[in-house]
């Protein structure tokens, strides 16, 4: 998996649902909101980190998974 992520990929990574992430964006909890391209939101690391923090799931395990994605992106 590489950045940017779709909302579905971000939801899976954060163990939540797409509607819950959409609600965070709608309520302004993710700023700036992920951009929309071809009708899909594109989630970058900064957005995923914000969502994880708001959802209370930002822990060492998630940090490791996000770091792995960031390394894969750089490759």
C-alpha positions in Angstrom: 0.0 0.0 0.0 1.3 3.5 -0.9 0.2 7.0 -0.2 -2.1 8.6 -1.1 -4.6 6.1 0.4 -8.3 5.9 -0.5 -10.8 6.5 2.3 -11.4 2.7 2.4 -7.7 1.9 2.8 -7.3 4.6 5.5 -10.3 3.1 7.3 -8.9 -0.4 7.2 -5.5 0.9 8.4 -7.2 2.6 11.3 -9.6 -0.2 12.1 -12.6 2.0 11.5 -15.3 2.6 8.9 -15.4 4.9 5.8 -18.5 6.8 7.2 -16.7 7.5 10.4 -13.7 9.0 8.6 -16.1 11.0 6.4 -17.8 12.3 9.5 -14.4 13.5 10.9 -13.7 15.4 7.6 -17.3 16.8 7.6 -16.9 18.1 11.2 -13.6 19.7 10.4 -11.5 17.4 12.6 -9.1 16.7 9.7 -7.5 19.9 8.6 -6.9 20.5 5.8 -9.2 17.9 4.5 -7.9 15.3 2.1 -8.2 16.5 -1.4 -10.8 15.0 -3.7 -9.7 13.7 -7.1 -12.1 12.0 -9.4 -14.7 11.9 -6.6 -12.4 10.1 -4.2 -10.6 11.6 -1.1 -6.8 11.0 -1.1 -5.4 10.5 2.4 -1.8 11.3 3.0 0.2 10.6 6.1 -0.7 13.9 7.8 -4.4 13.1 7.4 -4.1 9.5 8.6 -2.1 10.7 11.7 -4.8 13.3 12.5 -7.6 10.8 12.2 -5.7 8.2 14.3 -5.2 10.9 17.0 -8.8 12.0 17.0 -10.0 8.3 17.0 -7.6 7.5 19.9 -5.9 4.7 18.0 -2.5 6.3 17.6 -0.2 3.8 19.4 3.3 2.2 18.8 1.9 -0.5 16.6 0.1 2.0 14.3 3.2 4.2 14.2 5.2 1.2 13.0 2.7 0.4 10.3 2.6 4.1 9.1 6.4 4.2 9.1 6.5 1.1 6.9 4.1 2.8 4.4 6.3 5.9 4.4 9.4 3.8 3.7 7.6 2.0 0.9 6.6 5.3 -0.6 10.2 6.5 -0.7 11.3 3.4 -2.5 
